[in-house]
């Protein structure tokens, strides 16, 4: 394989890895936030309105990080390769 093919393979692998690791962070953060909120609700049921409101605001901010990551990955203008990928012509039938 020539160097352009290696660059294409490396970019595909790295895109998959960064997407996977980038979505793990928000998922773990949301799980931790819900866990702590449920513990707080069990300990102080009188403060349920404040805890719930704060939880939803926090979850919205955490989820926005995951949404921005997926928008970045799915935006075709931002995915344009720096070098022309030889695999693209093979996959598209030489067009």
C-alpha positions as CSV (number, residue, x, y, z in Angstrom):
1,X,0.0,0.0,0.0
2,X,1.2,3.5,-0.8
3,X,1.3,6.4,1.7
4,X,-2.1,7.8,0.7
5,X,-3.8,4.5,1.4
6,X,-2.2,4.4,4.9
7,X,-3.3,8.0,5.5
8,X,-6.9,7.0,4.5
9,X,-6.9,3.9,6.7
10,X,-5.5,5.9,9.7
11,X,-8.1,8.6,9.3
12,X,-11.0,6.1,9.2
13,X,-9.7,4.3,12.3
14,X,-9.0,7.5,14.2
15,X,-12.5,8.9,13.3
16,X,-14.0,5.7,14.8
17,X,-11.9,5.8,17.9
18,X,-12.5,9.5,18.6
19,X,-16.2,9.2,18.1
20,X,-16.3,6.2,20.4
21,X,-14.2,7.8,23.2
22,X,-16.0,11.2,22.6
23,X,-19.4,9.7,23.3
24,X,-18.2,7.6,26.3
25,X,-17.5,10.8,28.3
26,X,-21.0,12.3,28.1
27,X,-22.6,8.9,28.7
28,X,-20.5,8.3,31.9
29,X,-21.1,11.9,33.0
30,X,-24.9,11.5,32.6
31,X,-25.0,8.3,34.5
32,X,-23.0,9.8,37.4
33,X,-25.2,12.9,37.4
34,X,-28.4,10.8,37.6
35,X,-26.9,8.6,40.3
36,X,-25.9,11.5,42.5
37,X,-29.3,13.2,41.9
38,X,-31.2,10.1,43.0
39,X,-29.0,9.7,46.1
40,X,-29.7,13.4,46.9
41,X,-33.4,12.9,46.4
42,X,-33.4,9.9,48.7
43,X,-31.6,11.9,51.4
44,X,-33.6,15.1,51.1
45,X,-37.0,14.6,49.5
46,X,-38.0,18.2,50.5
47,X,-35.5,19.6,48.0
48,X,-36.8,17.5,45.1
49,X,-37.8,20.5,43.0
50,X,-34.4,22.2,43.2
51,X,-32.5,18.9,42.7
52,X,-34.6,17.9,39.7
53,X,-34.3,21.3,38.0
54,X,-30.6,21.4,38.5
55,X,-30.3,17.8,37.2
56,X,-32.1,18.6,34.0
57,X,-30.1,21.7,33.4
58,X,-26.9,19.7,34.0
59,X,-28.0,16.9,31.7
60,X,-28.8,19.3,29.0
61,X,-25.3,20.8,29.1
62,X,-23.7,17.3,29.2
63,X,-25.9,16.1,26.3
64,X,-25.0,19.1,24.2
65,X,-21.4,18.0,24.2
66,X,-22.4,14.6,22.7
67,X,-24.6,16.3,20.1
68,X,-21.9,18.7,19.1
69,X,-19.5,15.7,18.6
70,X,-22.0,13.9,16.4
71,X,-22.7,17.1,14.4
72,X,-19.0,17.5,13.8
73,X,-18.7,13.9,12.6
74,X,-21.7,14.0,10.3
75,X,-20.9,17.4,8.7
76,X,-19.7,16.6,5.2
77,X,-17.9,19.9,4.8
78,X,-15.7,19.2,7.9
79,X,-14.9,15.7,6.9
80,X,-13.2,16.6,3.6
81,X,-9.8,14.9,3.5
82,X,-6.7,17.0,3.2
83,X,-5.4,14.6,0.6
84,X,-7.5,12.8,-2.0
85,X,-8.2,9.3,-0.8
86,X,-7.6,6.6,-3.4
87,X,-10.0,4.3,-1.7
88,X,-12.9,6.7,-2.4
89,X,-12.6,6.1,-6.1
90,X,-12.6,2.4,-5.6
91,X,-15.7,2.5,-3.3
92,X,-17.6,4.8,-5.6
93,X,-17.0,2.6,-8.7
94,X,-14.3,4.9,-10.2
95,X,-16.6,7.9,-10.5
